[in-house]
């Protein structure tokens, strides 16, 4: 084509389009913006580096086959060729294939792990453990050389110096860092005396630097820790899987220390409020108790001693009166029964004398009224018994001329002359009457053999 021959705009754009589409390239860049709208035939996005931007398009079917979920900030690797959109005079890169590159791949892996752990329930809010209000021992797992450990210790010393801080210095980035973080968590949790809460933290860094905190073993170690874990990893925008499974997520290491340690001023104010509430409650309790005691003191039970025992004392009086009436009445009735029995015995006695002598126990058992079987007069047995009693009576002996000698007071019988002395007074009982005697002399007589 002659250079002096002029082309139309359309011809020029077609020429450029043909030339550009003949070159295929592989490009790596960060997604700065993207438009993925339902119904669109293509997906539009822009990739960039430090000094240039490149508009891209990818037909919908090719985009869905790639499996990539475009988001700003992703690092992607695309292949295709440049083309020109003639109606707008705009150059675009038409993407045929696309895959995550570098950090983009890492983010996809982290997202997949996060979905897996979430499905297992490791990120459920209900499983989060509350922080102790006043921890006595605080464990810190972080790098022993970074700025984070100094920020945490300085914050704890300023806000809550009474707590003991146990630091496990571990590697927090690079190869093997995840293993060392797990060891640090295990060490502080199993330390003698234990800890009340654990801070897992590190300072800022790139996404790759924070990858140990996206490790599955670190996430499971956090959930397995016997006490609550607070994370303070990187800066405010950074968000790792460790943050997602932790009991509390703080934006920075300093914020993590502030989350676990109450301020002394806050504690002092809280104690002051509690003291006032306690004093007011105690005063109200004492007032209520005093009022109740005053009401109880006004009851008749405590004002009149007879209030409680009055009814019982009246009962005792009633029973005493009934008893005073019952005893003479009972004696009177018993006397009447005795008199009736005596009269009955007087009536029955003469008839018993005409009946035969029977064995007493047989007579009681049978009580037969038939007197036809009498063999011996009962009167004869009675007479013999009476004569026997008369012979044995001391009065009968006195009637034969004998006497009984008593001491001066009449209470003791004198049986030997050795029991008295001349001048003693004695009493002598005769058949009829008594006489007082004065002992003139005593004489012992030998008892006949």
C-alpha positions in Angstrom: 0.0 0.0 0.0 1.3 3.4 -1.0 2.0 5.6 2.0 0.4 8.5 0.2 -2.9 6.6 -0.1 -5.2 7.6 2.6 -7.3 5.1 4.5 -10.7 5.5 6.0 -11.0 5.3 9.8 -12.8 2.0 9.5 -10.1 0.6 7.3 -7.4 1.8 9.7 -9.1 0.2 12.6 -9.6 -3.1 10.7 -5.9 -3.0 9.9 -4.9 -2.5 13.5 -7.3 -5.2 14.7 -5.8 -7.7 12.3 -2.3 -6.8 13.3 -3.0 -7.0 17.0 -4.9 -10.3 17.0 -2.1 -12.0 15.2 0.0 -11.7 18.4 -0.7 -14.0 21.4 0.9 -13.2 24.8 0.8 -14.4 28.4 0.4 -11.6 30.9 0.5 -11.4 34.7 -1.2 -8.5 36.6 -3.3 -7.5 39.6 -7.0 -7.1 39.1 -7.8 -3.5 39.9 -11.5 -3.5 38.9 -13.9 -6.0 37.4 -17.5 -6.1 36.2 -19.2 -9.5 36.4 -22.9 -8.9 35.8 -25.6 -11.5 35.1 -26.8 -11.3 31.5 -23.6 -9.9 30.1 -22.0 -11.9 27.3 -18.5 -11.0 28.5 -16.7 -10.2 31.7 -14.9 -6.9 31.8 -11.9 -6.2 34.1 -8.7 -4.3 34.3 -5.3 -5.6 35.3 -2.3 -3.5 36.2 1.2 -3.3 37.5 3.3 -0.4 39.0 3.3 1.7 35.8 0.5 0.6 33.4 -3.1 -0.7 33.2 -4.6 -3.0 30.6 -8.4 -3.3 29.9 -9.5 -6.9 29.4 -12.6 -8.8 28.3 -13.4 -12.5 28.6 -16.4 -14.2 27.1 -18.8 -15.6 29.7 -18.4 -19.3 28.7 -14.5 -19.1 28.9 -14.7 -17.2 32.2 -17.0 -19.9 33.8 -14.7 -22.7 32.5 -11.7 -21.0 34.3 -13.2 -21.4 37.7 -11.7 -18.1 38.9 -13.9 -15.8 41.0 -12.5 -12.4 40.0 -12.0 -9.9 42.9 -10.0 -6.7 43.0 -6.5 -7.3 44.4 -6.2 -10.7 42.9 -3.0 -11.5 41.0 -4.0 -13.4 37.8 -2.2 -14.9 34.8 -4.1 -14.4 31.5 -3.4 -15.5 28.0 -4.9 -14.1 24.8 -4.4 -11.4 22.2 -5.0 -7.7 21.8 -8.0 -6.5 19.8 -9.7 -3.3 18.9 -13.2 -2.3 19.5 -13.7 -0.1 16.4 -17.0 1.7 17.4 -15.2 3.2 20.4 -11.7 3.2 19.0 -10.6 1.3 22.2 -7.9 -1.4 22.5 -8.7 -4.4 24.7 -7.0 -7.6 25.6 -9.2 -10.5 24.8 -8.6 -13.2 27.4 -8.9 -16.9 26.4 -7.6 -18.5 29.6 -7.1 -17.2 33.1 -5.7 -18.7 36.4 -4.7 -17.2 39.8 -1.1 -16.2 40.1 1.1 -15.8 43.2 -1.0 -14.3 46.0 -4.2 -15.0 44.0 -3.6 -18.7 44.3 -2.9 -18.4 48.0 -6.1 -16.5 48.6 -8.1 -19.2 46.8 -6.4 -21.9 48.9 -7.1 -19.9 52.1 -10.7 -19.3 51.1 -11.2 -23.1 50.4 -9.8 -23.9 53.8 -11.9 -21.3 55.5 -15.0 -22.9 53.9 -14.0 -26.3 55.1 -13.4 -25.2 58.7 -16.6 -23.2 58.8 -18.5 -26.3 57.6 -17.0 -28.2 60.6 -18.2 -25.5 63.0 -14.9 -24.0 64.0 -16.0 -20.5 63.3 -19.5 -20.6 64.9 -20.0 -17.7 67.1 -21.8 -19.8 69.7 -18.6 -21.8 70.3 -16.5 -18.7 71.1 -15.3 -18.6 74.7 -15.7 -15.5 76.9 -12.6 -13.7 78.1 -11.9 -13.7 81.9 -12.7 -10.4 83.5 -9.5 -10.3 85.6 -6.9 -12.7 84.4 -4.0 -13.5 86.7 -1.7 -15.1 84.1 -1.6 -14.1 80.4 0.1 -16.2 77.8 1.6 -14.5 74.7 2.6 -16.4 71.6 4.6 -14.3 69.1 8.1 -13.6 67.8 10.6 -12.8 70.5 12.3 -10.2 68.3 9.5 -8.3 66.7 7.8 -5.1 67.7 4.6 -6.9 68.6 6.0 -8.5 71.8 7.2 -5.1 73.1 3.8 -3.5 72.3 1.9 -6.2 74.1 4.1 -6.2 77.2 4.1 -2.4 77.4 0.3 -2.3 77.1 -0.2 -5.0 79.7 2.2 -3.2 82.1 0.4 0.1 81.7 -3.2 -1.2 81.9 -3.0 -4.2 84.2 0.4 -4.6 85.9 -0.9 -7.2 88.4 -1.1 -9.9 85.8 1.8 -12.3 85.2 2.9 -12.5 81.5 4.2 -15.8 80.1 5.8 -15.3 76.6 6.4 -18.1 74.2 8.8 -16.8 71.6 8.3 -18.6 68.3 8.9 -18.2 64.6 5.9 -16.5 63.0 6.8 -16.4 59.3 8.6 -18.5 56.8 8.9 -22.3 56.4 8.0 -24.2 59.6 6.4 -21.2 61.2 3.0 -22.9 61.5 4.6 -25.8 63.4 6.3 -23.5 65.9 3.1 -21.5 66.5 1.3 -24.7 67.4 4.1 -25.6 69.8 4.0 -22.2 71.4 0.2 -22.5 71.9 0.7 -25.9 73.5 3.5 -24.7 75.7 1.7 -21.8 77.3 -1.5 -23.8 77.7 0.3 -26.6 79.5 2.6 -24.4 81.6 2.8 -25.2 85.3 -0.1 -23.2 86.9 -1.7 -22.7 83.5 -2.8 -19.4 82.0 -6.2 -17.7 82.0 -6.1 -16.3 78.4 -3.7 -16.5 75.4 -2.7 -13.7 73.0 -1.5 -14.9 69.5 0.0 -11.9 67.6 2.5 -10.6 65.2 3.2 -7.3 63.4 2.3 -6.4 59.9 3.6 -8.0 56.7 2.7 -9.1 53.2 0.0 -11.6 52.6 2.6 -14.3 52.1 4.2 -13.3 55.4 0.9 -14.0 57.2 0.3 -17.4 55.6 1.4 -19.4 58.7 -1.7 -18.0 60.5 -3.8 -19.4 57.6 -2.5 -22.9 58.3 -5.1 -25.6 59.2 -3.0 -26.9 62.1 -2.8 -23.5 63.7 -6.6 -23.1 63.4 -7.2 -26.4 65.0 -4.6 -25.7 67.8 -6.5 -22.5 68.6 -9.8 -24.3 69.0 -8.1 -27.1 71.0 -6.6 -24.6 73.4 -8.2 -25.0 76.9 -8.5 -21.2 77.4 -9.7 -18.4 75.2 -7.4 -17.1 72.5 -7.2 -13.5 71.3 -5.5 -12.8 68.0 -3.8 -9.6 66.9 -2.2 -10.3 63.6 -0.9 -7.7 61.2 -2.9 -4.5 60.7 -6.5 -3.5 60.5 -7.3 -4.8 57.0 -5.5 -8.1 57.5 -7.8 -11.1 58.2 -6.5 -14.6 58.6 -8.1 -18.0 59.4 -6.6 -17.7 62.9 -8.6 -14.5 63.3 -11.8 -16.4 62.1 -11.5 -19.3 64.6 -10.1 -17.3 67.5 -12.5 -16.4 70.4 -11.7 -12.7 69.9 -10.2 -11.0 66.9 -8.3 -7.7 67.5 -7.0 -5.5 64.8 -3.4 -5.2 66.1 -1.2 -6.7 68.9 -1.8 -3.6 71.0 -5.5 -4.0 70.6 -5.3 -7.7 71.6 -3.5 -6.7 74.8 -6.2 -4.1 75.5 -8.9 -6.7 74.9 -7.6 -9.2 77.6 -6.4 -6.7 80.2 -8.9 -4.4 82.0 -7.7 -0.8 82.7 -6.8 0.0 86.3 -8.9 3.1 86.0 -11.8 1.1 84.7 -11.4 -1.5 87.5 -11.2 1.3 90.1 -14.4 2.9 88.8 -16.1 -0.4 88.7 -15.1 -1.3 92.2 -16.3 2.1 93.4 -19.7 1.6 91.8 -20.0 -1.9 93.2 -19.0 -0.6 96.7 -21.7 2.0 96.6 -24.3 -0.5 95.4 -23.2 -3.0 98.1 -23.4 -0.3 100.8 -26.9 0.8 99.6 -28.0 -2.9 99.5 -26.6 -3.6 103.0 -28.3 -0.4 104.4 -31.6 -1.4 102.8 -31.2 -5.0 104.2 -30.5 -3.7 107.7 -33.4 -1.3 107.5 -35.8 -4.0 106.4 -34.5 -6.4 109.1 -34.9 -3.7 111.7 -38.4 -2.9 110.6 -39.3 -6.6 110.7 -37.8 -7.0 114.2 -39.9 -4.0 115.4 -43.0 -5.5 113.9 -42.3 -8.8 115.6 -41.6 -7.1 118.9 -45.1 -5.6 118.8 -46.8 -9.0 118.7 -48.6 -10.2 121.8 -46.4 -13.2 122.0 -43.4 -11.1 123.0 -45.3 -8.5 125.0 -47.4 -10.8 127.3 -45.7 -13.9 128.7 -49.2 -15.5 129.4 -50.1 -15.2 125.7 -48.4 -18.4 124.7 -49.1 -20.4 127.9 -52.4 -18.9 128.9 -54.6 -21.5 127.2 -52.4 -24.4 128.6 -52.6 -23.0 132.1 -56.3 -22.8 131.9 -56.4 -26.4 130.7 -54.3 -27.4 133.7 -56.7 -25.6 136.0 -59.7 -27.3 134.4 -58.0 -30.7 134.7 -57.0 -30.0 138.3 -60.6 -29.1 139.1 -61.9 -32.2 137.4 -59.3 -34.3 139.3 -60.3 -32.8 142.6 -63.9 -33.7 141.9 -63.1 -37.1 140.5 -61.0 -38.5 143.4 -63.7 -38.1 146.2 -66.3 -39.3 143.7 -64.1 -42.3 142.9 -63.5 -43.0 146.6 -67.2 -42.7 147.3 -68.1 -45.2 144.6 -65.3 -47.6 145.8 -66.7 -47.2 149.3 -70.1 -48.1 148.1 -68.9 -51.1 146.3 -66.9 -52.2 149.4 -70.0 -51.8 151.6 -72.1 -53.7 149.2 -69.5 -56.5 149.1 -69.4 -56.5 152.9 -73.2 -56.7 153.1 -73.2 -59.5 150.5 -70.6 -61.4 152.4 -72.6 -61.1 155.6 -75.6 -62.5 153.8 -73.7 -65.3 152.1 -71.4 -66.2 155.1 -74.0 -68.1 157.2 -75.0 -70.1 154.2 -71.4 -70.9 153.5 -71.2 -72.5 157.0 -73.9 -75.0 156.0 -72.0 -76.1 152.9 -69.4 -78.8 152.7 -65.7 -78.1 152.7 -64.4 -77.9 149.2 -61.0 -77.0 147.8 -60.9 -73.3 147.6 -59.6 -73.1 144.0 -62.2 -75.7 142.9 -65.0 -73.7 144.6 -63.9 -70.5 142.8 -63.8 -72.3 139.5 -67.1 -74.0 139.7 -69.3 -71.9 142.1 -72.0 -74.5 142.1 -75.1 -73.7 144.1 -76.1 -77.3 144.8 -75.6 -78.0 148.6 -76.8 -81.6 148.4 -73.2 -82.9 148.0 -71.9 -81.5 151.3 -70.1 -84.2 153.3 -68.7 -82.2 156.2 -70.1 -79.2 158.0 -68.2 -76.1 157.0 -68.9 -74.7 160.5 -66.7 -77.4 162.0 -63.7 -76.4 159.9 -64.2 -72.7 160.8 -64.4 -73.5 164.5 -61.1 -75.5 164.3 -59.4 -72.7 162.5 -60.7 -70.1 165.0 -59.5 -72.2 167.9 -56.1 -72.5 166.3 -55.9 -68.8 165.8 -56.9 -68.2 169.4 -54.2 -70.5 170.7 -51.6 -68.6 168.8 -52.8 -65.2 169.8 -50.4 -63.2 172.1 -53.5 -62.1 174.1 -54.3 -65.7 175.0 -50.7 -66.1 176.3 -51.1 -62.9 178.4 -54.4 -64.3 179.6 -52.6 -67.3 181.1 -50.6 -64.9 183.4 -47.7 -64.0 181.2 -46.5 -60.4 180.6 -44.4 -58.6 177.9 -41.7 -56.1 179.0 -40.9 -53.1 176.8 -38.3 -50.4 177.0 -39.1 -47.0 178.5 -40.5 -45.8 175.2 -42.5 -48.9 174.5 -41.1 -49.5 171.1 -38.7 -52.4 171.8 -39.4 -55.7 173.6 -36.9 -56.5 176.4 -35.8 -60.2 175.9 -32.8 -60.3 178.3 -31.9 -58.8 181.7 -28.6 -57.7 180.0 -30.6 -55.2 178.0 -31.4 -53.0 181.1 -29.6 -51.8 184.1 -30.7 -50.8 187.6 -32.5 -47.5 187.6 -33.9 -47.9 184.0 -37.6 -47.5 183.4 -39.5 -50.2 181.6 -43.1 -50.8 180.6 -44.9 -54.1 181.2 -47.9 -55.2 179.1 -50.5 -57.3 180.9 -53.6 -59.0 179.7 -55.5 -55.9 180.7 -53.5 -52.7 180.8 -49.9 -51.5 181.2 -47.7 -50.6 184.2 -44.5 -48.6 184.4 -41.7 -50.1 186.5 -38.2 -49.1 187.8 -35.5 -51.7 187.6 -33.8 -52.2 190.9 -31.5 -55.1 190.0 -30.9 -57.6 187.2 -30.0 -61.3 187.3 -29.1 -63.6 184.5 -30.4 -67.2 184.6 -29.1 -70.1 182.7 -31.5 -71.4 180.0 -32.6 -75.0 180.6 -30.9 -77.4 178.2 
